[in-house]
Amino acid sequence: MKKYKTLLIVTIILAIVAVSAISFFGLYMKKEFTTVNLIPDYILGMEFKGGIMLTLDVDTSVKSTNIYDKDGNLVENPDPNTDYTAADGYTTVDEMANNSDVLNEQNYDKAKNILINRLKQTGAKQYDIREDKGTGKISINIPNDNNANQIIGVLAETGKVEVQDNDTKAVLLSNQDIAKANVVYGTAQDGTSTNVYLQLQMTKDAAKKLSDMSNKYTGSTNAANSTDDSTSSPTNEITVLYDDNTLATTYFGGAVTDGNLNVYIGNGTTSQDINGYMQQAKGLAIGINTGKMPVAYTPSANDLTPTINTKTVMNCIYGVIAFLVLLNIFLIIKFRLNGVYSLILQAGYIAVLLLIIRETNVLITIEGIARNSNCCVN
């Protein structure tokens, strides 16, 4: 009977030690190309950690200035030394970043909803988003954590996708042709590195257009029409642009029949490099899947100062630790072995409580414990 009691006590102590070790130090495993902690981090409110305020102001700038002749034809490459006056039949038109017809409350609300969707897909644990319905200005507060830069990058994007003819700049595919964007990867031809791609899954109608494109844009050259191969330039290539920035200029090596356009993002040999390219592709995919912003914005970011400084928090923690130490010293002196058991049980209780807080993704704020971490949407 005594051996059974001793075995039971040892088993309970070992279980408490195991739970405490997992709670306080975490449980790690290899996942894809990085090591992750299976135990979620504590979610502290911005009162404790501070944050970043991203401000999106409606872009009122002039995107480009175009000159048209009397027949309404665009003057390409205008001569800077020539005066294109109205008296000579020319018309100068400023192309704004936002046309006046898109600046309305309906589009402002749509932009806000897109941003909320992006926040959720990036895994933002806490955010505060506000919209000025009169000016269209949107302000977003997020914690200043390891994911802040990636979240801000996704929020600041317009999400515009175009696949163009590399020579004529004619738009071949755009957002409306894309059903979904995914992140895919595979072993490179060298067998030692990994390629990461942004996969654009086309709609049923666009899949047919992509198939036709794959038979046309094959990377052939003008060499047959040129006497000097060194001056011939590639033709029949496509350019993939995201927010007017080139992601890739390429051609097809064969017919594409599955309706997927894989855009090369990067190649890596280490987990860190591969994970970096995957995060980049993931950000692009989120921007595409949540939809193109109906209004162009100018982003700016500023730091948010925590309302409760670290010193105050640490003083509270030290106070609780000091109280528990004194309490357990008293219990051990008075009750000896039972006092030691009490100490072990207290450690186990605290470890389990902390695991529950972390596993249920409870947001720790100054107001108390709030279960809805996305509670601050106005």
For each residue, the residues with C-beta under 8 A, 3 or more apart:
1: 4 5
2: 5 6
3: 6 7
4: 1 7 8
5: 1 2 8 9
6: 2 3 9 10
7: 3 4 10 11
8: 4 5 11 12
9: 5 6 12 13 341
10: 6 7 13 14
11: 7 8 14 15
12: 8 9 15 16
13: 9 10 16 17 344
14: 10 11 17 18
15: 11 12 18 19 348
16: 12 13 19 20 344 345 347 348 351
17: 13 14 20 21
18: 14 15 21 22
19: 15 16 22 23 348 351 352 355
20: 16 17 23 24 347 348 351
21: 17 18 24 25
22: 18 19 25 26 27 39 351 355
23: 19 20 39 350 351 352 354 355 358
24: 20 21 351 354
25: 21 22
26: 22 37 38 39
27: 22 37 38 39
28: 35 36 37 38
29: 35 36 38
30: 34 35
31: 34 35 36
32: 275 278
33: 194 271 272 274 275 278
34: 30 31 271 272 275
35: 28 29 30 31 271
36: 28 29 31
37: 26 27 28 40 41
38: 26 27 28 29
39: 22 23 26 27 355 358 359
40: 37 43 358 359 361
41: 37 358
42: 357 358 364
43: 40 125 126 361 362 363 364 373
44: 48 49 143 364
45: 48 49 126 363 364 365 366
46: 49 50 51 126 128 141 143 304 306
47: 306 307 308 365 366
48: 44 45 306 308 313 364 366
49: 44 45 46 143 144 145 306
50: 46 143 144 303 304 305 306
51: 46 141 142 143 144 148 303 304 306
52: 141 142 143 144 148 152 301 302 303 304
53: 139 140 141 301 302 303 304
54: 139 140 141 142 152 155 156 299 300 301
55: 137 138 139 140 299 300 301 302
56: 111 115 137 138 139 140 155 156 297 298 299
57: 135 137 297 298 300
58: 98 103 135 136 137 295 296 297 298
59: 97 98 295 296 297 298
60: 96 97 98
61: 96 97 298
62: 65 94 95 96 97
63: 95 96 97
64: 94 95
65: 62 92 93 94 95
66: 74 75 92 93 95
67: 74 75 78 84 90 91 92 93
68: 72 73 74 75 90 91 92 93
69: 72 73 75 89 90
70: 89 90
71:
72: 68 69
73: 68 69
74: 66 67 68
75: 66 67 68 69 78 84 90
76:
77:
78: 67 75 82 84
79: 82
80:
81:
82: 78 79
83: 88
84: 67 75 78 88 90 92
85: 88 90
86: 89 90 91
87:
88: 83 84 85
89: 69 70 86
90: 67 68 69 70 75 84 85 86
91: 67 68 86
92: 65 66 67 68 84
93: 65 66 67 68
94: 62 64 65
95: 62 63 64 65 66
96: 60 61 62 63 99 100
97: 59 60 61 62 63 296
98: 58 59 60 102 103 295 296
99: 96 102 103
100: 96 103
101: 104
102: 98 99 107 294 295
103: 58 98 99 100 107 136 295
104: 101 107 108
105: 108 109 133
106: 109 110
107: 102 103 104 110 111 136 294 295
108: 104 105 111 112 131 133 136 138 295
109: 105 106 112 113 131 133
110: 106 107 113 114 294
111: 56 107 108 114 115 136 138 293 294 295 297
112: 108 109 115 116 129 131 138
113: 109 110 116 117
114: 110 111 117 118 159 290 291 293
115: 56 111 112 118 119 129 138 140 155
116: 112 113 119 120 129 377
117: 113 114 120 121 290 291
118: 114 115 121 122 154 155 286 287 290
119: 115 116 122 124 127 129 140 142 151 155 374
120: 116 117 123 124 374
121: 117 118 286 289 290
122: 118 119 147 150 151 154 283 286
123: 120 147
124: 119 120 127 142 147 151 374
125: 43 143 361 363 373
126: 43 45 46 142 143 363 373 374 376
127: 119 124 140 141 142 374 376 377
128: 46 140 141 376 377 378
129: 112 115 116 119 138 139 140 141 376 377 378
130: 138 139 140 378
131: 108 109 112 136 137 138 378
132: 135 136 137 138
133: 105 108 109 136
134:
135: 57 58 132
136: 58 103 107 108 111 131 132 133 295
137: 55 56 57 58 131 132
138: 55 56 108 111 112 115 129 130 131 132 297
139: 53 54 55 56 129 130
140: 53 54 55 56 115 119 127 128 129 130 155
141: 46 51 52 53 54 127 128 129 304 376
142: 51 52 54 119 124 126 127 148 151 152
143: 44 46 49 50 51 52 125 126 148
144: 49 50 51 52 148 303 304
145: 49 148
146:
147: 122 123 124 150 151
148: 51 52 142 143 144 145 151 152
149: 152 153
150: 122 147 153 154 279 283
151: 119 122 124 142 147 148 154 155
152: 52 54 142 148 149 155 156 299 301
153: 149 150 156 157 283
154: 118 122 150 151 157 283 286 287
155: 54 56 115 118 119 140 151 152 299
156: 54 56 152 153 297 299
157: 153 154 242 243 283 287 293
158: 243 287 292 293 296
159: 114 175 243 287 288 290 291 292 293
160: 174 175 241 242 243 244 292
161: 173 174 175 178 200 240 241 242 288 292
162: 171 173 174 240 241 244
163: 171 172 173 174 213 238 239 240 241 261
164: 168 169 170 171 172 238 239 241
165: 168 169 170 172 217 238 239
166: 169 234 235 237 238 239 249
167: 235 237
168: 164 165
169: 164 165 166
170: 164 165
171: 162 163 164 174
172: 163 164 165 209 213 238
173: 161 162 163 177 178 202 206 209 210 213 261
174: 160 161 162 163 171 177 178
175: 159 160 161 178 288 291 292
176: 203
177: 173 174 202 203 205 206 209
178: 161 173 174 175 181 200 201 202 203 206 288
179: 201 202 203 206
180: 201 289
181: 178 198 199 200 201 284 285 288 289
182: 198 199 201 285
183: 196 197 198 199 278 281 282 285
184: 196 197 199 262
185: 194 195 196 197 274 278
186: 194 195 197
187: 191 193 194 195
188: 191 192 193 194 195 267
189:
190: 193
191: 187 188
192: 188 269
193: 187 188 190 267 268 269
194: 33 185 186 187 188 267 268 269 274
195: 185 186 187 188 264 266 267
196: 183 184 185 264 265 266 267 268 274 277 278 280 281
197: 183 184 185 186 262 263 264 265 281
198: 181 182 183 247 262 263 265 281 284 285
199: 181 182 183 184 260 261 262 263
200: 161 178 181 260 261 262 263 288
201: 178 179 180 181 182 259 260
202: 173 177 178 179 206 207 209 210 259 260 261
203: 176 177 178 179 206 207
204: 207 208 259
205: 177 208 209
206: 173 177 178 179 202 203 209 210 259
207: 202 203 204 210 211 258 259
208: 204 205 211 212
209: 172 173 177 202 205 206 212 213
210: 173 202 206 207 213 214 256 259 261
211: 207 208 214 215 255 256 257 259
212: 208 209 215 216
213: 163 172 173 209 210 216 217 238 252 256
214: 210 211 217 252 254 255 256
215: 211 212 218 252 255
216: 212 213 236
217: 165 213 214 236 237 238 251 252
218: 215 236 251 252 253
219: 234 236 237 250 251 252
220: 234 235 236
221: 224 232 233 234 235
222: 225 226 232 233 235
223: 226 229 232
224: 221
225: 222 232
226: 222 223 229 231 232
227:
228: 231 232
229: 223 226 232
230:
231: 226 228
232: 221 222 223 225 226 228 229
233: 221 222
234: 166 219 220 221 237 251
235: 166 167 220 221 222
236: 216 217 218 219 220 251
237: 166 167 217 219 234 249 250 251
238: 163 164 165 166 172 213 217 249 250 251
239: 163 164 165 166 246 248 249
240: 161 162 163 246 247 248 249 250 261 263
241: 160 161 162 163 164 244 245 246 247
242: 157 160 161 245 247 284 287
243: 157 158 159 160
244: 160 162 241
245: 241 242
246: 239 240 241 249
247: 198 240 241 242 263 265 284
248: 239 240 263 264
249: 166 237 238 239 240 246
250: 219 237 238 240 264
251: 217 218 219 234 236 237 238
252: 213 214 215 217 218 219 255 256
253: 218
254: 214
255: 211 214 215 252
256: 210 211 213 214 252 259 260 261
257: 211
258: 207
259: 201 202 204 206 207 210 211 256
260: 199 200 201 202 256
261: 163 173 199 200 202 210 240 256
262: 184 197 198 199 200
263: 197 198 199 200 240 247 248
264: 195 196 197 248 250
265: 196 197 198 247 277 280 281 284
266: 195 196 273 276 277 280
267: 188 193 194 195 196 277
268: 193 194 196 272 273 274 276 277
269: 192 193 194 273 274
270: 273 274
271: 33 34 35 274 275
272: 33 34 268 275 276
273: 266 268 269 270 276 277
274: 33 185 194 196 268 269 270 271 277 278
275: 32 33 34 271 272 278 279
276: 266 268 272 273 279 280
277: 196 265 266 267 268 273 274 280 281
278: 32 33 183 185 196 274 275 281 282
279: 150 275 276 282 283
280: 196 265 266 276 277 283 284
281: 183 196 197 198 265 277 278 284 285
282: 183 278 279 285 286
283: 122 150 153 154 157 279 280 286 287
284: 181 198 242 247 265 280 281 287 288
285: 181 182 183 198 281 282 288 289
286: 118 121 122 154 282 283 289 290
287: 118 154 157 158 159 242 283 284 290
288: 159 161 175 178 181 200 284 285
289: 121 180 181 285 286
290: 114 117 118 121 159 286 287
291: 114 117 159 175
292: 158 159 160 161 175
293: 111 114 157 158 159 296 297
294: 102 107 110 111
295: 58 59 98 102 103 107 108 111 136
296: 58 59 97 98 158 293
297: 56 57 58 59 111 138 156 293
298: 56 57 58 59 61
299: 54 55 56 152 155 156
300: 54 55 57
301: 52 53 54 55 152
302: 52 53 55
303: 50 51 52 53 144
304: 46 50 51 52 53 141 144
305: 50
306: 46 47 48 49 50 51 309 310
307: 47 366
308: 47 48 312 313 366
309: 306 312 313
310: 306 313 314
311: 314 315
312: 308 309 315 316
313: 48 308 309 310 316 317
314: 310 311 317 318
315: 311 312 318 319
316: 312 313 319 320
317: 313 314 320 321
318: 314 315 321 322
319: 315 316 322 323
320: 316 317 323 324
321: 317 318 324 325
322: 318 319 325 326
323: 319 320 326 327
324: 320 321 327 328 346
325: 321 322 328 329
326: 322 323 329 330
327: 323 324 330 331
328: 324 325 331 332 339 342 343 346
329: 325 326 332 333
330: 326 327 333 334
331: 327 328 334 335 338 339 342 343
332: 328 329 335 336 339 340 343
333: 329 330 336 339
334: 330 331 339
335: 331 332 338 339 342
336: 332 333 339 340
337: 340 341
338: 331 335 341 342
339: 328 331 332 333 334 335 336 342 343
340: 332 336 337 343 344
341: 9 337 338 344 345
342: 328 331 335 338 339 345 346
343: 328 331 332 339 340 346 347
344: 13 16 340 341 347 348
345: 16 341 342 348 349
346: 324 328 342 343 349 350
347: 16 20 343 344 350 351
348: 15 16 19 20 344 345 351 352
349: 345 346 352 353
350: 23 346 347 353 354
351: 16 19 20 22 23 24 347 348 354 355
352: 19 23 348 349 355 356
353: 349 350 356 357
354: 23 24 350 351 357 358
355: 19 22 23 39 351 352 358 359
356: 352 353 359 360
357: 42 353 354 360 362 364 369
358: 23 39 40 41 42 354 355 361 362
359: 39 40 355 356
360: 356 357 371
361: 40 43 125 358 373
362: 43 357 358 369 370 371 373
363: 43 45 125 126 369 370 371 372 373 375
364: 42 43 44 45 48 357 369
365: 45 47 368 369 370
366: 45 47 48 307 308
367: 370
368: 365
369: 357 362 363 364 365
370: 362 363 365 367 373 375
371: 360 362 363
372: 363 375
373: 43 125 126 361 362 363 370
374: 119 120 124 126 127 377
375: 363 370 372
376: 126 127 128 129 141
377: 116 127 128 129 374
378: 128 129 130 131
